Amino acid sequence: MAVTAVKSENLEHAVTLINKAATNGAQLIILPECFNSPYDTTCFPKYAESIPGPTSDILAQTANDNNVYIIGGSIPEIDNGEVYNTCPVFSPSGKLLTKHRKMHLVDINVPGKIRFREADSLSPGCDFTTFDTPYCKVGIGVCYDLRFPELAHIYGEMGCKFLVYPGAFNMTTGPSHMEPLLRARAVDNEVYVALVSGARNETASYVAWGHSTVVSPWGDVLATTEHLETIVYCDIDPDFVDKVRTHLPILSQKRTDMYSTVVKRK
Ligand SMILES: NC(=O)CCC(=O)C(=O)O
């Protein structure tokens, strides 16, 4: 999705795209990171709103109108004076099922290329976020969360078969890192993984890599795109997760007598 600086335009456009995807048969629809605001630390406090709030009300109504799950990308959320990068999730009846506040905030400095520090205006979330569908359990991260294998591993342990990351990789890291990270999380945990990015806008302060992609539990790229706006469609088969786990039972072969990934705070 191409995102502009005008929140109302972004919301209207998101609804149009969701309606189109639903008409074409999508049952679970994912928006990109920061779909109602530019991805810019100076914009986050200005665009921030509560959840529930105006943007989430529109997504709830759109989920209900189309009878689809919506993973609402992310929006700057304000709560108690703190601003979060938050992904709200809606059921087909328009209920706000859960929300994920980005747990790992971007703090990168590649000299001469990119310096970006979300903590300049955001606070990190401190919750694991999953929800159940009739198809499978789904785990949510937001973009930079993808870099941390522990989160994906914990979601796998919690029973998720599909991990979803609304995202916005950049022109420096995206070309080299995004697809390998998606494939690694998928193969490590034998789950489907999707990252949904905003379209590239060369005039934005942060230029997104784009390339929204879905990877299978076997590590294959099932669906992807370039950097312009489009809807990427993909069939997810939760039974295939079980098949891969039967053929390669690595999850039960971990040497948990020697190491483990421990949840310290829920
Ligand atoms: N929006 C983000 O979290 C950016 C992540 C990113 O570009 C990376 O390299 O990681």
PDBQT file of the ligand as one rigid body, heavy atoms in Angstrom, charges set to zero:
ROOT
HETATM    1  N1  LIG A 301      10.494  -0.733  10.202  1.00  0.00    +0.000 N 
HETATM    2  C1  LIG A 301      11.482  -1.416  10.695  1.00  0.00    +0.000 C 
HETATM    3  O1  LIG A 301      11.376  -2.041  11.738  1.00  0.00    +0.000 OA
HETATM    4  C2  LIG A 301      12.740  -1.396   9.910  1.00  0.00    +0.000 C 
HETATM    5  C3  LIG A 301      13.513  -2.660  10.042  1.00  0.00    +0.000 C 
HETATM    6  C4  LIG A 301      14.664  -2.709   9.126  1.00  0.00    +0.000 C 
HETATM    7  O2  LIG A 301      14.720  -2.007   8.133  1.00  0.00    +0.000 OA
HETATM    8  C5  LIG A 301      15.715  -3.667   9.459  1.00  0.00    +0.000 C 
HETATM    9  O3  LIG A 301      16.725  -3.648   8.758  1.00  0.00    +0.000 OA
HETATM   10  O4  LIG A 301      15.562  -4.442  10.393  1.00  0.00    +0.000 OA
ENDROOT
TORSDOF 0
